[in-house]
Amino acid sequence: MGRQFKARCNQCQTEFDVREGGGLNFSLLHCDTCGEEKVIRQEEIQKKINDQNPALSYKEKVEAIAGACENGHYRFVAKARCPNCHSDDYSPAADANGQVRMAFYD
């Protein structure tokens, strides 16, 4: 299950959209350096996963399928990053009513 929400960077206060986690039909990874996201559809994973090293875990195989970002590598554990200062230190942002809005998806 994944989630999407508006975040506020704890370093520079920039607000930006964050998606975390995949869904039923896809995996969502972020670059471990710049935070760029990459979506890999389940059907692509199923086509390519058997070509991966059998000693690797499922997550390592999917990361290998995702390939490299121009700035780093797509990883399950990497977080989104602020588009302004590139920090991965952020918190969900409250709207004008003081509520945090978060959408969950599968």
C-alpha positions in Angstrom: 0.0 0.0 0.0 1.2 3.5 -0.8 0.4 7.0 0.2 0.5 10.5 -1.3 0.6 13.7 0.6 1.8 17.3 0.6 5.1 17.6 2.5 7.0 20.5 4.0 10.8 20.3 4.0 12.2 20.7 7.6 15.3 22.4 6.2 14.0 25.1 3.8 10.2 25.0 4.4 9.4 24.3 0.7 6.2 22.4 0.2 6.1 19.6 -2.4 4.1 16.4 -3.2 5.4 13.1 -2.0 4.4 9.5 -3.0 5.7 6.7 -0.9 5.2 3.0 -1.5 3.9 1.1 -4.4 0.5 -0.4 -5.2 -1.0 -3.6 -6.3 0.2 -3.3 -9.9 3.4 -1.4 -9.5 6.5 -0.7 -7.4 7.6 2.8 -6.6 11.3 3.5 -5.9 13.2 6.8 -5.3 16.8 7.7 -6.3 19.1 7.5 -3.3 20.8 10.7 -4.3 18.2 13.1 -5.8 14.9 11.5 -4.7 13.5 11.2 -8.2 10.8 8.6 -8.3 10.5 5.7 -10.7 7.4 3.5 -11.2 7.9 0.0 -12.4 4.8 -1.9 -13.5 4.3 -5.4 -12.1 4.1 -6.9 -15.6 7.6 -5.5 -16.4 8.9 -7.0 -13.2 7.4 -10.4 -14.0 9.0 -10.3 -17.5 12.5 -9.5 -16.3 12.8 -10.9 -12.7 13.9 -14.4 -13.8 16.8 -12.9 -15.7 18.2 -11.5 -12.4 20.8 -13.2 -10.2 19.0 -15.9 -8.2 21.1 -15.0 -5.1 19.4 -11.6 -4.9 16.3 -10.9 -2.8 13.1 -9.8 -4.5 13.8 -6.1 -3.7 17.3 -6.3 -5.0 16.1 -7.8 -8.2 13.5 -5.0 -8.7 16.2 -2.4 -7.9 18.4 -4.0 -10.6 15.4 -3.9 -13.1 14.9 -0.2 -12.2 18.5 0.6 -13.1 20.4 3.7 -12.2 19.3 7.3 -12.1 21.7 9.8 -13.6 22.4 10.9 -10.0 22.4 7.6 -8.1 20.4 4.4 -7.9 16.7 3.7 -7.5 16.0 2.0 -4.1 13.0 0.9 -2.1 14.5 2.5 1.1 15.3 5.9 -0.5 12.9 8.7 0.3 11.6 11.5 -1.8 13.6 14.7 -1.6 12.9 18.4 -1.5 13.1 19.9 -5.0 14.7 23.0 -3.6 17.4 21.9 -1.2 17.4 18.1 -1.9 16.9 17.2 1.8 15.0 14.0 2.7 14.0 15.5 6.0 10.3 16.4 5.6 7.0 16.1 7.4 3.4 16.0 6.2 2.2 19.6 5.7 -1.1 20.8 7.1 -3.6 22.6 4.9 -5.2 26.0 5.6 -7.5 24.3 8.1 -4.6 22.7 10.0 -5.4 19.3 8.7 -2.9 16.9 7.1 -4.5 15.3 4.0 -3.1 12.0 2.9 -4.4 9.7 0.2 -3.8 5.9 0.5 -3.7 3.7 -2.6 -3.2 0.1 -3.4 
